Amino acid sequence: MADKKQIKTDIIGSHRVPTGIPGFDELCGGGILRNRTYLVSGSAGAGKTIFGLQYLYNGITKYGENGIFIATEERPEQVRENVKMFGWDFEALEDEGKLAILDACSTKIGIPSHEKYVDVRPFDMRSMLDQIIAIQEDIDAKRALVDGTTSIGFYLQDPAKIRVELLKLSTTLEILGLTSLMTCEITDDSMVGRFGVETFVTEGTIMMYYKRTDSVRVRSIEIFKMRGSNHSQNIHPYDITSSGVVVHPHEEVYTG
């Protein structure tokens, strides 16, 4: 008879979504939990967007899971150009119907967009959700990246409203069967979210640090919270290489 503990582990494992980011999945039992939403928080330059885009790219190319990228802070053409440095051809994936990019940035800053999927109205969470639902039906996506919640928060202003609207977004993504990441920029490493509410509407928080130590900056990553899952309690170093983020799970960063 199979060991009950082993069966439980296997069942839990079957609900994991591997990020495919070297070293990261080892920190959380093989990946994040399916149909849940996670916050990726950190200061400017930490690599949050790269982490999220790598998660989408790996999902498509390694695991056969189509993805949606909701771009609220950067125009899609900039993103496509930027990821070429890692060897990721987003245009090809879009042409194949495996990746969809929702341009929620251009109209917000007052410029026209020629994207297939574009939020053409002034920002409204309902209209964004309608677009996401339509895209998910179009390409049968399993993963999503919202980059980022900071600009949404600045638009909404009120923390109570931010919490409600981000909860709507997070819940809708989960109901659609999407395992999602949301990025959030912080200005102080003691913060978990920019507006103090983001971590309460997600199932876990991944912190990416980019701290100055003496004359150099050091990158490190921490799984701050992950509901329903065991995970490393330590802070680990990572690099941004020519192929993307690489985490070093057997090394630790001491912050003493």
Backbone hydrogen bonds, N-H to C=O, Kabsch-Sander energy under -0.5 kcal/mol:
donor,donor_aa,acceptor,acceptor_aa,energy
7,I,3,D,-2.1
8,K,4,K,-2.4
9,T,5,K,-2.1
10,D,6,Q,-2.5
11,I,7,I,-2.5
12,I,8,K,-2.5
13,G,9,T,-2.8
14,S,10,D,-1.9
15,H,11,I,-0.6
15,H,12,I,-1.4
16,R,13,G,-1.8
17,V,32,I,-3.4
24,F,21,I,-2.0
25,D,21,I,-0.8
27,L,24,F,-2.2
28,C,25,D,-1.2
29,G,26,E,-0.5
30,G,25,D,-2.8
31,G,25,D,-0.6
31,G,28,C,-0.8
32,I,17,V,-1.9
34,R,15,H,-2.9
36,R,33,L,-0.8
38,Y,180,S,-2.5
39,L,204,G,-2.9
40,V,182,M,-3.4
41,S,39,L,-0.6
41,S,206,I,-2.7
42,G,184,C,-2.0
43,S,208,M,-0.7
46,A,43,S,-1.8
51,F,47,G,-2.5
52,G,48,K,-2.3
53,L,49,T,-2.9
54,Q,50,I,-2.5
55,Y,51,F,-1.7
56,L,52,G,-1.8
57,Y,53,L,-2.9
58,N,54,Q,-2.9
59,G,55,Y,-1.8
60,I,56,L,-1.9
61,T,57,Y,-2.8
62,K,58,N,-2.8
63,Y,58,N,-1.2
63,Y,59,G,-0.6
64,G,60,I,-0.7
65,E,59,G,-3.3
66,N,64,G,-0.6
67,G,98,K,-2.2
68,I,143,R,-1.9
69,F,100,A,-2.9
70,I,68,I,-0.6
70,I,145,L,-3.3
71,A,69,F,-0.8
71,A,102,L,-2.4
72,T,70,I,-0.8
72,T,147,D,-2.9
73,E,147,D,-1.2
78,Q,75,R,-1.1
79,V,75,R,-1.7
80,R,76,P,-2.7
81,E,77,E,-1.6
82,N,78,Q,-2.7
83,V,79,V,-2.3
84,K,80,R,-0.5
84,K,81,E,-0.8
85,M,82,N,-1.2
86,F,83,V,-1.6
87,G,84,K,-1.6
88,W,83,V,-1.8
89,D,87,G,-0.6
90,F,88,W,-1.1
93,L,89,D,-1.4
94,E,90,F,-2.5
95,D,91,E,-2.5
96,E,92,A,-1.6
97,G,94,E,-1.5
98,K,93,L,-2.6
99,L,93,L,-1.1
100,A,67,G,-2.0
102,L,69,F,-2.9
102,L,100,A,-0.5
103,D,101,I,-0.7
103,D,117,Y,-2.5
104,A,71,A,-2.1
104,A,102,L,-1.2
109,I,105,C,-1.4
109,I,106,S,-0.6
110,G,107,T,-0.7
111,I,106,S,-2.4
117,Y,101,I,-0.6
118,V,116,K,-0.6
119,D,103,D,-2.3
120,V,118,V,-1.2
128,M,124,D,-2.0
129,L,125,M,-2.6
130,D,126,R,-2.3
131,Q,127,S,-1.9
132,I,128,M,-2.3
133,I,129,L,-2.6
134,A,130,D,-2.1
135,I,131,Q,-2.6
136,Q,132,I,-2.6
137,E,133,I,-1.8
138,D,134,A,-1.8
139,I,135,I,-2.5
140,D,136,Q,-1.8
142,K,66,N,-2.8
143,R,66,N,-1.9
144,A,179,T,-1.4
145,L,68,I,-2.3
146,V,181,L,-2.8
147,D,70,I,-2.6
147,D,145,L,-0.7
148,G,146,V,-0.5
149,T,183,T,-2.9
152,I,148,G,-0.8
153,G,149,T,-2.6
154,F,150,T,-2.2
155,Y,151,S,-1.6
156,L,152,I,-2.1
157,Q,153,G,-2.7
158,D,156,L,-2.6
162,I,158,D,-2.7
163,R,159,P,-2.4
164,V,160,A,-1.8
165,E,161,K,-2.8
166,L,162,I,-2.7
167,L,163,R,-1.9
168,K,164,V,-2.0
169,L,165,E,-2.1
170,S,166,L,-2.9
171,T,167,L,-2.7
172,T,168,K,-2.4
173,L,169,L,-2.3
174,E,170,S,-1.8
175,I,171,T,-2.5
176,L,172,T,-2.1
177,G,174,E,-1.5
178,L,173,L,-2.6
179,T,142,K,-2.7
180,S,36,R,-2.0
180,S,178,L,-0.7
181,L,144,A,-2.1
182,M,38,Y,-2.7
183,T,146,V,-2.5
184,C,40,V,-2.1
186,I,42,G,-1.8
191,M,188,D,-2.2
200,F,197,V,-1.4
201,V,197,V,-0.5
201,V,198,E,-1.3
202,T,199,T,-0.6
203,E,37,T,-3.3
204,G,37,T,-0.7
205,T,225,K,-2.1
206,I,39,L,-3.4
207,M,205,T,-0.5
207,M,222,E,-3.2
208,M,41,S,-3.0
209,Y,207,M,-0.5
209,Y,220,S,-3.6
211,K,218,V,-1.8
213,T,211,K,-0.5
213,T,216,V,-3.8
216,V,213,T,-2.2
218,V,211,K,-3.6
220,S,209,Y,-1.8
221,I,236,H,-3.4
222,E,207,M,-2.4
223,I,234,N,-0.5
224,F,205,T,-1.7
224,F,222,E,-1.2
225,K,205,T,-1.6
227,R,203,E,-2.8
229,S,226,M,-1.5
232,S,27,L,-2.7
236,H,221,I,-2.8
236,H,234,N,-0.5
238,Y,219,R,-1.2
239,D,246,V,-2.6
241,T,239,D,-0.7
241,T,244,G,-3.2
244,G,241,T,-1.3
246,V,239,D,-2.6
247,V,22,P,-3.2
248,H,237,P,-2.7
251,E,248,H,-1.5
253,V,235,I,-3.0
254,Y,252,E,-0.5
255,T,253,V,-0.6
